Amino acid sequence: DFAVIDRIGSGPNCDVYTFPYAVKIEA
């Protein structure tokens, strides 16, 4: 998943955010 500020949506394997950078989190 990708975790950053301001979540605007989500996909099957990652979340979509408005923040310019996404931090990939493997869990």
HUSULPE-V752933 format. One record per residue. N is the residue number from 1. RES is the residue in three letters. BURIAL is b if it has 16 or more other C-alpha atoms within 10 Angstrom, else e. Layout:
n: {N:N}
res: {RES:RES}
burial: {BURIAL:BURIAL}
//
This chain:
n: {1:2:3:4:5:6:7:8:9:10:11:12:13:14:15:16:17:18:19:20:21:22:23:24:25:26:27}
res: {ASP:PHE:ALA:VAL:ILE:ASP:ARG:ILE:GLY:SER:GLY:PRO:ASN:CYS:ASP:VAL:TYR:THR:PHE:PRO:TYR:ALA:VAL:LYS:ILE:GLU:ALA}
burial: {b:b:b:b:e:e:e:e:e:e:e:e:e:e:e:b:b:e:e:e:e:e:e:e:e:e:e}
//
